Amino acid sequence: MGRKTAKKKRGAAKNTVPKAAPLVDATVFGGSYSLQVPQGWMHPAEVLASGFDARPSEQFVSRRALSGPGFASLIVDVVPAHIRDLGSPSGKQRLCEFVNYHEEENDATFKAPVEVKSCHDSPFESVWLIEYKSVGKLEGRTTRTMAALLESPEADVILRLNNGDTENVCFPSIVGSLRRVPGAPPPQPHYPRGSGLPVPQTIELDFDELEAVAKDRDVDVEFLWMTAQAMCSSDAELTSMDAAAREKVDTLLRCENFARYRHAALELPIVRRRIEDRQRARISREQASYKAASEPVDDPRARAISVAVAVAKAAAKAIPPHENITENARWIRAVQTLRDAITTDDSDEENFYEYMQSRKYDGPEKYWPHEKMLKFMSRWPRVRKYWPRLRRRICTYCGKRSDLSEPRLLVCGGCAAGRGVGRYCSEACQRADW
């Protein structure tokens, strides 16, 4: 007899994968673009009215949001060409920058972006896709997202589908359905709250007031917003920016093409107040610094160095013209006294000798004017803390010095570790020194 097939237990779990909802036509950005979205989802106006997101946005949300978290949503963003051109030249880089910006408050894990071929009748030149998973730092919820950047001469359009797998949504079908509506006005992004723009937000602006100034001065509202943010950036905010953002801010502040935007931004009271506050703070700092510098400081070591320098200068002046300065006993004693006043211990004295030895590339010591030598010696207290870094940027052979912002020079492989190792700016110097 064959085995009996086990009967299916009553109440066994059924396949929980939801049936994919059919796609229906929709428009975004005032009819500028059309696309297909899952049937039954809330459209942007309903999302705004329901209070799920108080910010105006082109966002489609599943009605499962009414029963709890973990629902699916589709967000459409647009970046016009004149804004996009301030960013990275590659669509891949722009997509990565965009999603990184929007996930900076979450723990996100990204897959590598991939480029896909667009349909032959697609109005978009290229399409980039990226998948990532993010975990909210506050609530700990996990969201899986697929994002696509579609590039055209007019603008970048970015689609983000959150938790699409929970409702079996076909993201490629939605991306493939996106079209520019012929004859429709250019897309106007919901703007600004600093979202995704190439310039960091440094001050909260009233958009109605900003829009009125832009209309009155006949300037672009997005560029006016960015210029105002750049003008209100503090020194600390400028220092904290990455190189790309700093370059864009510098362009907005210095380029003649944005002069009319800078004049228009000054019509905003909040911008004028921020600039005046920065100027007052800078003046206060300078006055405090000047006051501190002008107040006498009782520093015995500084006083001893000052006296030793004066004694050495007097000794140098008393040397007869026919006598070599390095053989004059009075001068030698004065220099030794200055050295003792400058150095703090044996280790510091070794570093001081190494520092003075590095000055040999300014010419032999016996030909130095005594003022130059004393200047080098008295500079040691200020150089001391930077010397470990400075000596790594001085070529042992030619004496070429690099700035602290540049990488340190490589150590010769034939040298031992420690003080006095050979560092060279090029292979030619290394060969010549050997």
Phi, psi and chi 1 to 4 in degrees:
 res  aa     phi    psi   chi1   chi2   chi3   chi4
   1 MET       -  140.6  -67.4  178.4   64.0      -
   2 GLY   -77.9  163.8      -      -      -      -
   3 ARG   -65.8  143.7  -69.9 -177.6 -179.8  178.1
   4 LYS   -80.8  132.6  -67.0 -177.2  178.7 -180.0
   5 THR   -73.9  133.6   57.0      -      -      -
   6 ALA   -66.4  134.4      -      -      -      -
   7 LYS   -74.7  145.2  -67.0 -176.8  178.8  179.8
   8 LYS   -70.7  125.4 -168.6  177.0  -67.8 -174.3
   9 LYS   -66.6  141.6  -68.2 -177.2  178.9 -179.2
  10 ARG   -68.2  136.7 -177.0  173.2  -63.5  176.5
  11 GLY    84.2    9.7      -      -      -      -
  12 ALA   -61.7  152.0      -      -      -      -
  13 ALA   -64.9  132.2      -      -      -      -
  14 LYS   -89.9  167.4  -63.5 -178.5  179.7  179.4
  15 ASN   -63.2  119.5 -172.2   -1.2      -      -
  16 THR   -90.5   -0.7   57.6      -      -      -
  17 VAL   -67.9  119.0  178.0      -      -      -
  18 PRO   -68.7  153.0   26.0  -33.8      -      -
  19 LYS   -73.1  134.7 -177.1  178.8  178.7 -179.2
  20 ALA   -65.8  130.6      -      -      -      -
  21 ALA   -75.5  141.8      -      -      -      -
  22 PRO   -64.3  154.1   23.0  -32.4      -      -
  23 LEU   -93.4  141.7  -59.9  179.3      -      -
  24 VAL  -126.2  160.0  -64.0      -      -      -
  25 ASP   -74.1  145.3  -67.2  -27.7      -      -
  26 ALA  -152.2  164.2      -      -      -      -
  27 THR  -127.0  155.5   59.4      -      -      -
  28 VAL  -136.1  160.7  -70.5      -      -      -
  29 PHE    54.7   54.2  -63.5  108.8      -      -
  30 GLY    64.9   29.2      -      -      -      -
  31 GLY    86.2    8.7      -      -      -      -
  32 SER   -70.5  -33.4  -62.2      -      -      -
  33 TYR  -129.1  149.9  -68.6   97.4      -      -
  34 SER  -120.9  150.1   66.0      -      -      -
  35 LEU  -159.6  174.3   76.8  165.3      -      -
  36 GLN  -111.1  137.6  -68.3 -172.8  -37.6      -
  37 VAL  -130.8  161.2  -61.0      -      -      -
  38 PRO   -59.7  138.1  -27.2   36.1      -      -
  39 GLN   -65.0  137.7 -173.6  179.3   38.6      -
  40 GLY    91.6  -10.2      -      -      -      -
  41 TRP   -72.3  151.0  -79.5   24.2      -      -
  42 MET   -70.6  135.2  -69.0 -175.9  -76.5      -
  43 HIS   -89.1  168.7  -75.1 -133.0      -      -
  44 PRO   -51.2  -43.4  -30.2   35.9      -      -
  45 ALA   -64.2  -38.8      -      -      -      -
  46 GLU   -71.2  -36.6 -170.5  176.4   -5.0      -
  47 VAL   -62.0  -43.2  172.0      -      -      -
  48 LEU   -66.4  -40.7 -176.1   61.6      -      -
  49 ALA   -70.7  -29.8      -      -      -      -
  50 SER   -77.4  -16.9   65.1      -      -      -
  51 GLY    87.5    5.6      -      -      -      -
  52 PHE   -63.4  -33.4  -77.2  111.6      -      -
  53 ASP  -144.3  116.6 -164.8  -26.3      -      -
  54 ALA   -76.9  -10.7      -      -      -      -
  55 ARG   -90.5  137.6  -58.7  165.3  -61.7  176.7
  56 PRO   -60.5  129.3  -19.9   31.0      -      -
  57 SER  -158.4  161.1   63.1      -      -      -
  58 GLU   -93.4   84.8  -60.2  -63.7  -25.3      -
  59 GLN  -131.2  128.6 -176.2  172.8 -176.9      -
  60 PHE  -108.3  131.2  -59.0   84.9      -      -
  61 VAL  -128.3  136.6  176.4      -      -      -
  62 SER   -65.8  147.5  165.6      -      -      -
  63 ARG   -72.5   -5.8  -65.8 -165.4 -178.9  -84.8
  64 ARG   -66.2  -15.4  -73.3 -179.1   57.8 -177.2
  65 ALA   -62.8  -22.8      -      -      -      -
  66 LEU   -72.0  -17.5  -59.6  172.8      -      -
  67 SER  -109.9    1.2   57.7      -      -      -
  68 GLY   144.9 -178.2      -      -      -      -
  69 PRO   -74.3  177.4   27.7  -34.2      -      -
  70 GLY    83.1   13.5      -      -      -      -
  71 PHE   -81.4  164.3   55.3   87.9      -      -
  72 ALA   -93.1  151.1      -      -      -      -
  73 SER  -152.0  155.4   62.7      -      -      -
  74 LEU  -127.4  124.1  175.0   69.4      -      -
  75 ILE  -117.5  133.6  -54.4  172.4      -      -
  76 VAL  -116.3  126.3 -172.6      -      -      -
  77 ASP  -123.2  152.3  -66.8  -80.2      -      -
  78 VAL  -132.7  138.6   65.5      -      -      -
  79 VAL  -123.4  104.2 -177.1      -      -      -
  80 PRO   -58.0  158.1  -22.1   32.9      -      -
  81 ALA   -59.4  -38.6      -      -      -      -
  82 HIS   -70.0  -23.2   61.0  -81.3      -      -
  83 ILE   -84.7  -43.3  -59.6  -66.9      -      -
  84 ARG   -58.0  -37.8  173.3 -170.9   65.7 -165.5
  85 ASP   -67.9  -12.8  -66.3  -17.2      -      -
  86 LEU   -80.9  -14.1  -74.9  175.5      -      -
  87 GLY   -93.8 -157.8      -      -      -      -
  88 SER   -69.2  149.6  -58.8      -      -      -
  89 PRO   -73.6  -19.4   25.2  -33.1      -      -
  90 SER   -98.8  135.0  163.1      -      -      -
  91 GLY   -61.3  -35.0      -      -      -      -
  92 LYS   -60.3  -45.9  173.4 -176.9  175.5 -178.8
  93 GLN   -67.3  -40.3  -68.0  175.3  -34.0      -
  94 ARG   -64.5  -38.5  -66.0 -163.2  -61.1  -85.5
  95 LEU   -64.7  -43.9  176.8   58.9      -      -
  96 CYS   -63.3  -42.6  -69.0      -      -      -
  97 GLU   -62.9  -39.3  -69.9  172.9   -1.3      -
  98 PHE   -65.0  -51.7 -176.0   90.0      -      -
  99 VAL   -70.1  -33.6  -64.9      -      -      -
 100 ASN   -63.0  -39.8  -89.7  -71.6      -      -
 101 TYR   -62.6  -45.0  175.8   86.7      -      -
 102 HIS   -75.7  -14.8  -76.8  -85.8      -      -
 103 GLU  -111.7   14.3  -62.1  -63.6  -26.0      -
 104 GLU   -65.7  -21.6   64.2 -179.3   -2.1      -
 105 GLU   -92.6    1.6  -64.6 -177.0   -1.3      -
 106 ASN  -119.8  165.8  -57.3  -40.1      -      -
 107 ASP   -90.3  104.3  -67.6  -36.0      -      -
 108 ALA  -113.6  142.6      -      -      -      -
 109 THR  -120.5  120.7  -55.5      -      -      -
 110 PHE  -107.8  141.8  -60.7   91.4      -      -
 111 LYS   -87.8  165.6  -67.5 -175.5  178.0 -179.9
 112 ALA   -70.0  133.9      -      -      -      -
 113 PRO   -67.6  149.4   22.1  -29.5      -      -
 114 VAL  -129.3  148.3  -64.8      -      -      -
 115 GLU   -96.9  134.9 -174.1  175.3   14.1      -
 116 VAL  -119.3  153.6  -63.1      -      -      -
 117 LYS   -78.4  134.7  -68.1 -176.3  177.9  180.0
 118 SER   -87.7  160.8   55.1      -      -      -
 119 CYS   -63.9  158.5  -57.8      -      -      -
 120 HIS   -65.3  -26.4   66.5  -82.1      -      -
 121 ASP   -99.5   11.1   60.1  -19.0      -      -
 122 SER   -76.4  139.9  172.2      -      -      -
 123 PRO   -80.4    0.5   31.0  -34.5      -      -
 124 PHE  -101.4  139.4  -59.9  100.1      -      -
 125 GLU   -75.0  -38.7  -61.2  172.3  -14.5      -
 126 SER  -150.4  156.9   59.8      -      -      -
 127 VAL  -134.2  128.1  179.6      -      -      -
 128 TRP  -117.0  136.9  -72.1   90.9      -      -
 129 LEU  -119.7  147.1  -66.8  175.9      -      -
 130 ILE  -147.0  142.2 -170.0  170.7      -      -
 131 GLU  -115.9  143.5  -66.3 -177.1   48.8      -
 132 TYR  -156.4  160.9   58.9   92.0      -      -
 133 LYS  -122.9  133.1  179.8  177.1   69.7  172.9
 134 SER  -128.5  145.1   61.3      -      -      -
 135 VAL  -119.9  121.4  179.6      -      -      -
 136 GLY   -64.9  131.5      -      -      -      -
 137 LYS   -71.3  -25.6  -67.8 -178.3  179.5  178.6
 138 LEU   -87.3  -51.6  -65.3  177.9      -      -
 139 GLU   -99.9  -13.5  -60.7  177.5   -6.9      -
 140 GLY    74.1   14.1      -      -      -      -
 141 ARG   -82.0  142.3  -68.0  175.2 -176.5  154.4
 142 THR   -97.1  132.7  -60.4      -      -      -
 143 THR  -125.0  129.5  -57.8      -      -      -
 144 ARG  -104.1  129.4  -72.1  176.6  170.2   80.1
 145 THR  -129.5  141.4  -57.3      -      -      -
 146 MET  -116.0  130.2  -63.4 -174.8   67.7      -
 147 ALA  -127.0  146.2      -      -      -      -
 148 ALA  -135.9  136.5      -      -      -      -
 149 LEU  -111.0  122.6 -177.5  144.7      -      -
 150 LEU  -111.0  120.2  -61.9   89.2      -      -
 151 GLU  -103.2  131.1 -177.6  179.2    2.4      -
 152 SER  -137.1  165.5   72.0      -      -      -
 153 PRO   -59.6  -26.5  -24.4   34.2      -      -
 154 GLU   -83.5  -37.4 -176.5 -178.0   46.9      -
 155 ALA  -170.3  165.5      -      -      -      -
 156 ASP   -96.5  133.5  -78.5  -10.2      -      -
 157 VAL  -113.5  129.2 -177.9      -      -      -
 158 ILE  -119.8  123.5  -58.7  171.8      -      -
 159 LEU  -108.1  136.1  -54.2  178.1      -      -
 160 ARG  -130.1  120.8  -75.4  177.0  -69.1  156.0
 161 LEU  -106.8  116.1  177.2   64.6      -      -
 162 ASN   -99.1  131.3  -62.0  -43.9      -      -
 163 ASN    53.8   37.1  -63.7  -37.0      -      -
 164 GLY   -64.0  -26.4      -      -      -      -
 165 ASP   -69.2  -21.1   55.2  -23.9      -      -
 166 THR   -69.9  -19.4   61.8      -      -      -
 167 GLU  -128.9   18.0  -59.9 -168.3   37.2      -
 168 ASN    56.4   45.8 -159.6   15.8      -      -
 169 VAL   -87.2  133.0  178.3      -      -      -
 170 CYS   -90.2   99.6 -178.5      -      -      -
 171 PHE   -65.8  -42.2 -172.3   57.3      -      -
 172 PRO   -57.3  -34.8  -26.8   36.2      -      -
 173 SER   -66.7  -38.0  -61.6      -      -      -
 174 ILE   -67.2  -44.6  -64.3  175.0      -      -
 175 VAL   -62.0  -42.5  173.5      -      -      -
 176 GLY   -68.7  -19.7      -      -      -      -
 177 SER   -85.4  -12.8   69.9      -      -      -
 178 LEU   -66.5  129.3 -174.5   67.3      -      -
 179 ARG  -140.9  150.7  -69.1  -68.4 -175.2  -86.3
 180 ARG   -84.2  129.0  179.3   74.4  166.6   90.3
 181 VAL   -78.4  120.4  176.8      -      -      -
 182 PRO   -61.0  135.4  -20.4   31.9      -      -
 183 GLY    80.1   -7.3      -      -      -      -
 184 ALA   -75.5  151.8      -      -      -      -
 185 PRO   -64.9  160.6   23.6  -33.3      -      -
 186 PRO   -59.1  146.9  -21.1   31.4      -      -
 187 PRO   -66.2  138.4   25.0  -34.1      -      -
 188 GLN  -113.0  108.3  -64.6  -63.4  -36.0      -
 189 PRO   -67.3  150.9   24.4  -33.0      -      -
 190 HIS   -71.1  120.4  -64.7  -67.2      -      -
 191 TYR  -158.4  155.2 -171.8   83.4      -      -
 192 PRO  -114.1  145.3   34.6  -26.8      -      -
 193 ARG  -133.6   22.3  -64.5  -63.5  176.3 -156.4
 194 GLY    85.1    5.4      -      -      -      -
 195 SER   -79.2  114.3   56.8      -      -      -
 196 GLY    74.6    4.5      -      -      -      -
 197 LEU   -81.2  155.3  -72.0  165.9      -      -
 198 PRO   -73.5   -4.4   25.6  -33.2      -      -
 199 VAL  -117.4  128.9  173.8      -      -      -
 200 PRO   -62.9  146.3  -19.3   31.2      -      -
 201 GLN   -79.6  126.9 -179.3  170.6   -8.6      -
 202 THR  -117.8  -12.6   58.6      -      -      -
 203 ILE  -153.0  144.8 -169.7  170.2      -      -
 204 GLU   -86.4  121.0 -172.1   73.2   26.1      -
 205 LEU  -109.7  147.9  -61.5  174.4      -      -
 206 ASP   -80.0  113.7 -174.5  -44.4      -      -
 207 PHE   -65.5  -36.4 -174.3   50.0      -      -
 208 ASP   -61.7  -43.1  -66.9  -25.9      -      -
 209 GLU   -66.4  -40.3 -174.0  178.1   22.2      -
 210 LEU   -63.0  -43.2 -171.9   76.4      -      -
 211 GLU   -66.2  -36.2 -153.6  168.0   31.6      -
 212 ALA   -66.1  -41.4      -      -      -      -
 213 VAL   -66.4  -41.7  171.8      -      -      -
 214 ALA   -61.8  -40.9      -      -      -      -
 215 LYS   -68.6  -40.3 -175.5  176.3 -179.4 -179.6
 216 ASP   -67.4  -38.8 -178.1   59.8      -      -
 217 ARG   -93.8    1.0  -62.0  -63.0  -66.7  -92.6
 218 ASP    56.4   52.3 -168.1   24.7      -      -
 219 VAL  -126.4  162.3  -65.5      -      -      -
 220 ASP   -73.4  130.4 -176.9   89.3      -      -
 221 VAL   -67.6  -35.2   67.0      -      -      -
 222 GLU   -64.9  -45.3  -71.2   97.5  -13.6      -
 223 PHE   -69.0  -32.0  -87.4  106.7      -      -
 224 LEU   -65.0  -41.9  179.1   59.0      -      -
 225 TRP   -61.1  -47.4 -175.9   90.6      -      -
 226 MET   -64.2  -40.0  -72.0 -169.8  -67.9      -
 227 THR   -64.1  -41.8  -55.9      -      -      -
 228 ALA   -62.6  -40.7      -      -      -      -
 229 GLN   -63.2  -41.9  -60.2  -62.2  -26.4      -
 230 ALA   -63.9  -41.6      -      -      -      -
 231 MET   -67.1  -26.5  -67.3  170.6   67.0      -
 232 CYS   -95.0    2.7  -66.5      -      -      -
 233 SER   -69.5  129.3  -59.5      -      -      -
 234 SER   -80.0  168.7   65.9      -      -      -
 235 ASP   -60.5  -40.0  -65.3  -22.1      -      -
 236 ALA   -65.8  -39.9      -      -      -      -
 237 GLU   -67.5  -38.2  -72.4  166.4  -25.3      -
 238 LEU   -64.4  -40.8  -69.6  172.7      -      -
 239 THR   -65.6  -34.1  -56.3      -      -      -
 240 SER   -80.2  -12.1   65.0      -      -      -
 241 MET   -72.3  150.0  -67.5  178.9 -170.2      -
 242 ASP   -75.3  171.4   57.1   41.1      -      -
 243 ALA   -61.0  -39.4      -      -      -      -
 244 ALA   -66.2  -46.5      -      -      -      -
 245 ALA   -65.1  -39.8      -      -      -      -
 246 ARG   -63.5  -38.9 -178.8   61.2 -175.7  -91.4
 247 GLU   -64.2  -39.3 -177.8 -179.5    0.3      -
 248 LYS   -68.1  -40.7  -62.6  178.6 -176.3   79.8
 249 VAL   -63.5  -43.8  167.8      -      -      -
 250 ASP   -61.6  -37.5  -70.4  -18.9      -      -
 251 THR   -64.2  -43.6  -60.6      -      -      -
 252 LEU   -66.2  -31.2  -67.9  167.6      -      -
 253 LEU   -86.0  -23.4  -66.7  177.5      -      -
 254 ARG  -116.9  -28.3  -64.9 -170.8  177.0   95.6
 255 CYS   -69.2  136.9 -177.5      -      -      -
 256 GLU   -63.8  -27.2  -76.7  -61.1  -39.9      -
 257 ASN   -63.1  -21.1  -65.6  -22.3      -      -
 258 PHE  -107.3   13.4  -64.2  103.6      -      -
 259 ALA   -61.3  -42.0      -      -      -      -
 260 ARG   -68.8  -27.2   61.5 -165.2 -174.3  106.9
 261 TYR   -71.5  -37.4  -72.7   94.3      -      -
 262 ARG   -66.1  -40.3  -66.4 -167.1  -69.6  -90.0
 263 HIS   -64.5  -40.2  -68.3  -54.6      -      -
 264 ALA   -67.2  -38.3      -      -      -      -
 265 ALA   -62.9  -29.8      -      -      -      -
 266 LEU   -69.2  -11.3  -69.9  174.1      -      -
 267 GLU   -78.5  -10.6  -67.0 -171.6   12.1      -
 268 LEU   -86.2  117.8  -62.3  167.3      -      -
 269 PRO   -55.1  -38.1  -23.7   33.3      -      -
 270 ILE   -66.6  -33.8 -169.4  171.5      -      -
 271 VAL   -69.2  -43.8  173.3      -      -      -
 272 ARG   -61.3  -42.6  -69.6 -160.7  -56.7  -89.3
 273 ARG   -63.6  -41.8  -73.6 -164.3  -60.9  -90.1
 274 ARG   -63.3  -42.4  173.7   64.3   68.2   89.0
 275 ILE   -66.0  -42.0  -66.3  174.3      -      -
 276 GLU   -64.1  -39.6  -69.6  169.0   -1.5      -
 277 ASP   -63.2  -41.3  -69.9  -16.5      -      -
 278 ARG   -64.4  -41.1  -74.8  175.1   50.3 -161.2
 279 GLN   -64.6  -43.1  -69.9  174.2  -18.4      -
 280 ARG   -62.8  -41.0  -78.0 -165.9  -67.7  -91.9
 281 ALA   -64.6  -39.0      -      -      -      -
 282 ARG   -66.1  -41.2 -174.1  179.0  -67.3  111.5
 283 ILE   -64.3  -40.6  -68.0  171.8      -      -
 284 SER   -62.8  -41.9  -62.1      -      -      -
 285 ARG   -64.1  -42.3  -71.6 -164.6  -56.7  -91.3
 286 GLU   -65.5  -40.5  -69.0  174.2   -6.7      -
 287 GLN   -65.2  -41.1  -71.0  176.0  -17.2      -
 288 ALA   -64.6  -38.8      -      -      -      -
 289 SER   -66.6  -41.5  176.3      -      -      -
 290 TYR   -65.5  -40.2  175.3   77.2      -      -
 291 LYS   -64.6  -41.3 -177.2  179.0  179.1 -178.9
 292 ALA   -66.2  -37.4      -      -      -      -
 293 ALA   -71.2  -30.7      -      -      -      -
 294 SER   -82.7  -17.8   61.6      -      -      -
 295 GLU   -76.6  134.7  -68.9  177.3  -10.1      -
 296 PRO   -66.2  138.7   24.5  -33.3      -      -
 297 VAL  -119.8  125.1  177.8      -      -      -
 298 ASP   -86.3   90.4 -172.4   15.6      -      -
 299 ASP  -116.3  106.0 -174.8  -10.9      -      -
 300 PRO   -58.9  -40.4  -23.1   32.9      -      -
 301 ARG   -65.8  -43.7 -179.1  176.3  -66.3  -82.6
 302 ALA   -61.9  -39.0      -      -      -      -
 303 ARG   -66.2  -40.3 -172.2  166.2   60.4 -109.2
 304 ALA   -64.9  -40.2      -      -      -      -
 305 ILE   -64.6  -42.9  -66.9  173.6      -      -
 306 SER   -60.3  -42.3  177.9      -      -      -
 307 VAL   -67.0  -42.8  171.0      -      -      -
 308 ALA   -63.4  -38.3      -      -      -      -
 309 VAL   -63.9  -42.6  169.4      -      -      -
 310 ALA   -63.5  -41.0      -      -      -      -
 311 VAL   -64.4  -40.8  170.5      -      -      -
 312 ALA   -66.0  -39.1      -      -      -      -
 313 LYS   -63.9  -40.9  -73.0 -177.5  178.0  179.4
 314 ALA   -64.9  -39.0      -      -      -      -
 315 ALA   -65.2  -38.3      -      -      -      -
 316 ALA   -66.1  -40.5      -      -      -      -
 317 LYS   -67.6  -26.9  -70.5 -178.3 -179.7  179.0
 318 ALA   -83.0   -5.4      -      -      -      -
 319 ILE   -75.2  130.1  -61.3  174.3      -      -
 320 PRO   -61.3  150.1  -20.3   31.2      -      -
 321 PRO   -60.3  -31.0  -21.8   31.8      -      -
 322 HIS   -82.9   -7.6   61.8  -85.2      -      -
 323 GLU   -97.0  139.5 -172.9  175.3  -11.4      -
 324 ASN   -72.9  128.3 -171.0  -24.6      -      -
 325 ILE   -61.8  -31.5 -168.3  171.3      -      -
 326 THR   -76.2   -7.1   59.1      -      -      -
 327 GLU  -107.6    1.6  -61.9  174.8   -3.5      -
 328 ASN   -84.2  122.4 -175.6  -85.1      -      -
 329 ALA   -64.6  -39.9      -      -      -      -
 330 ARG   -63.7  -42.9 -178.8 -177.6  172.6 -172.7
 331 TRP   -63.5  -42.9  165.1 -102.5      -      -
 332 ILE   -61.7  -45.1  -66.6  173.2      -      -
 333 ARG   -62.1  -40.2  -74.4 -164.5  -55.9  -88.5
 334 ALA   -64.5  -39.7      -      -      -      -
 335 VAL   -68.3  -40.4  169.9      -      -      -
 336 GLN   -63.4  -39.6  -69.8  173.2  -14.0      -
 337 THR   -64.1  -41.0  -58.1      -      -      -
 338 LEU   -65.0  -40.8  176.6   58.8      -      -
 339 ARG   -60.4  -44.1  175.7 -155.1   61.5 -163.8
 340 ASP   -64.9  -33.6  -65.6  -20.0      -      -
 341 ALA   -72.5  -31.4      -      -      -      -
 342 ILE   -81.7  -44.6  -70.7  173.4      -      -
 343 THR   -81.4  153.6   56.5      -      -      -
 344 THR  -105.5  -31.6   57.5      -      -      -
 345 ASP  -158.0 -175.1   51.6   35.1      -      -
 346 ASP   -63.5  -41.8  -67.6  -18.7      -      -
 347 SER   -64.1  -42.4  176.1      -      -      -
 348 ASP   -65.3  -33.9 -173.2   55.6      -      -
 349 GLU   -67.1  -37.8 -171.2  171.5  -34.8      -
 350 GLU   -64.4  -43.6  -69.7  179.4    7.6      -
 351 ASN   -62.9  -38.0  -74.1  -27.1      -      -
 352 PHE   -63.5  -43.9  172.0   72.3      -      -
 353 TYR   -62.4  -40.7  -82.8  131.7      -      -
 354 GLU   -63.2  -41.3 -165.6  175.5   31.2      -
 355 TYR   -62.8  -47.1  159.4   70.9      -      -
 356 MET   -64.9  -35.1  -67.6  -58.9  -66.7      -
 357 GLN   -64.2  -33.7 -174.5   68.2   15.6      -
 358 SER   -67.2  -18.8   73.8      -      -      -
 359 ARG   -81.9   -0.3  -49.2  -53.6  -55.3 -166.6
 360 LYS   -62.4  -20.5   69.5 -177.4 -179.3 -179.3
 361 TYR   -76.7   -5.2  -52.7  108.2      -      -
 362 ASP   -87.7    7.9  -64.4  -50.0      -      -
 363 GLY   117.5  159.6      -      -      -      -
 364 PRO   -57.9  144.1  -21.9   32.2      -      -
 365 GLU   -60.3  -35.9 -175.2  175.6  -23.7      -
 366 LYS   -69.0  -16.9   66.2  179.3 -179.2  178.5
 367 TYR   -97.5   -1.5  -63.8  120.9      -      -
 368 TRP   -68.8  140.3  -73.6    0.3      -      -
 369 PRO   -64.4  140.8  -18.7   29.9      -      -
 370 HIS   -60.7  -30.8   68.6  -86.5      -      -
 371 GLU   -61.8  -38.3  -65.5   90.6   -9.5      -
 372 LYS   -68.2  -41.4 -168.5  172.9 -175.8  180.0
 373 MET   -65.1  -44.4 -179.6  177.7  179.4      -
 374 LEU   -64.4  -34.3  -63.6  177.1      -      -
 375 LYS   -64.3  -44.2 -179.5 -179.8  178.4 -179.5
 376 PHE   -62.1  -43.1  -70.2  151.2      -      -
 377 MET   -66.2  -46.0  -66.5 -179.1   68.7      -
 378 SER   -72.2  -12.3   57.3      -      -      -
 379 ARG   -80.6  -14.6 -169.1 -178.8  -70.1  169.7
 380 TRP   -56.5  -43.1  174.7 -113.8      -      -
 381 PRO   -56.1  -29.9  -27.7   36.8      -      -
 382 ARG   -83.9  -29.5  -63.0 -166.6  -59.1  -85.9
 383 VAL   -82.1  -23.9  174.8      -      -      -
 384 ARG   -47.5  -52.2  177.7 -176.4  -71.9  117.9
 385 LYS   -71.2  -20.0   65.4  178.2 -179.7  179.8
 386 TYR   -95.0   -8.4  -56.7  107.3      -      -
 387 TRP   -61.0  -42.5  179.5 -116.2      -      -
 388 PRO   -54.9  -32.4  -26.7   35.9      -      -
 389 ARG   -84.9  -36.4  -62.7  173.6   60.9 -160.3
 390 LEU   -65.5  -42.2  -73.3  170.1      -      -
 391 ARG   -68.1  -21.1   68.2 -177.6  175.2 -167.6
 392 ARG   -76.9   -4.4  -62.9  171.3 -175.0  165.2
 393 ARG  -120.2   23.3  -69.2  163.2  174.1   80.8
 394 ILE  -118.3  124.2  -59.1  176.0      -      -
 395 CYS   -70.4  130.1  179.1      -      -      -
 396 THR   -64.6  -28.9  -57.5      -      -      -
 397 TYR   -93.0  -57.9  179.3   69.9      -      -
 398 CYS   -94.3  -12.4   70.1      -      -      -
 399 GLY    79.0   10.4      -      -      -      -
 400 LYS   -62.4  132.9  177.7 -177.0  175.6 -177.7
 401 ARG  -109.2  137.5  -60.1  179.1 -178.6   88.2
 402 SER  -108.2  153.4  -58.0      -      -      -
 403 ASP   -71.1  155.9 -169.2   77.0      -      -
 404 LEU   -63.2  -22.4  -73.0  177.5      -      -
 405 SER   -76.1  -13.3   60.7      -      -      -
 406 GLU   -92.1  157.9  -59.9  179.3   26.7      -
 407 PRO   -63.0  149.2  -19.0   30.7      -      -
 408 ARG   -70.8  156.9   60.6 -169.5  179.6 -172.2
 409 LEU   -74.1  153.6  -58.8 -179.5      -      -
 410 LEU   -78.4  146.3  -61.6  178.8      -      -
 411 VAL   -85.5  140.7  177.6      -      -      -
 412 CYS   -62.3  134.4  172.9      -      -      -
 413 GLY   -68.0  -20.4      -      -      -      -
 414 GLY   -86.6   -5.6      -      -      -      -
 415 CYS   -92.5  151.6  -67.6      -      -      -
 416 ALA   -79.4  166.0      -      -      -      -
 417 ALA   -77.2  160.2      -      -      -      -
 418 GLY   111.0 -163.4      -      -      -      -
 419 ARG   -68.7  141.1 -171.4 -173.8  -58.6  -82.9
 420 GLY    85.1    9.4      -      -      -      -
 421 VAL   -68.5  153.7  -63.8      -      -      -
 422 GLY   -82.5  130.0      -      -      -      -
 423 ARG  -124.8  133.7  -66.7 -179.1 -179.6  -87.6
 424 TYR  -130.3  145.8  -58.4   98.5      -      -
 425 CYS   -84.1  -13.3   61.5      -      -      -
 426 SER  -159.5  164.4   64.3      -      -      -
 427 GLU   -66.9  -30.5  -67.2 -177.7    1.8      -
 428 ALA   -63.6  -42.1      -      -      -      -
 429 CYS   -65.7  -36.4  -77.9      -      -      -
 430 GLN   -65.9  -44.1 -176.9 -176.8   18.5      -
 431 ARG   -65.0  -42.0  -74.8 -166.7  -62.0  -92.0
 432 ALA   -65.1  -35.4      -      -      -      -
 433 ASP   -75.0  -25.7 -161.6   33.4      -      -
 434 TRP   -84.3      -  -84.3   74.5      -      -
